[in-house]
Amino acid sequence: QAEDGIRDSVASRGLGDVYKRQKQKSLEKLNAFGQGTMMEHIGIEITDFENDYICGKMPVDNRTVQPYGLLHGGASAAFAETLGSIAGGMQIDLNDKGVVGIELSCNHLRSVKNGWVYGRAAPIKIGRKIHVWNIEIKNEDENLVCVSRLTLAVISKK
């Protein structure tokens, strides 16, 4: 009951709207961060995040398919590493540290010919020096297309 009271209090003060506006601005900043990079070139967009996950979408079109007209495994890998790397960066102080991918494995489970794929990265381990992220990519019918594991090293910028 106390939880319901807190929820009602937050709703009555409009704090839910404030949170939504702040989150929307953060999403806009995350997507702007990718301008002029592979993220923009292949159409990756960050769609949601919290402390323990990040989600995005990527089109399956002429930028992301291989010559046989199917989603390119390399595009799925780039999508997975993008989600995991941004998520890892959100876990550290980027003023003096950075994250770099040191291993990425991808299992391609289903082909996709068009539309969109949706990815979700969630941490397996967040350490001081190493992060490990699980990334699942699904098609529009929510069938698993690719499952990836990304290992990031946390490095000093100095």
Secondary structure as GFF3:
##gff-version 3
##sequence-region A 1 158
A	DSSP	alpha_helix	2	13	.	.	.	ID=ss1
A	DSSP	alpha_helix	15	33	.	.	.	ID=ss2
A	DSSP	alpha_helix	38	41	.	.	.	ID=ss3
A	DSSP	beta_strand	45	50	.	.	.	ID=ss4
A	DSSP	beta_strand	53	60	.	.	.	ID=ss5
A	DSSP	alpha_helix	73	89	.	.	.	ID=ss6
A	DSSP	beta_strand	97	108	.	.	.	ID=ss7
A	DSSP	beta_strand	115	126	.	.	.	ID=ss8
A	DSSP	beta_strand	130	138	.	.	.	ID=ss9
A	DSSP	beta_strand	144	156	.	.	.	ID=ss10
###
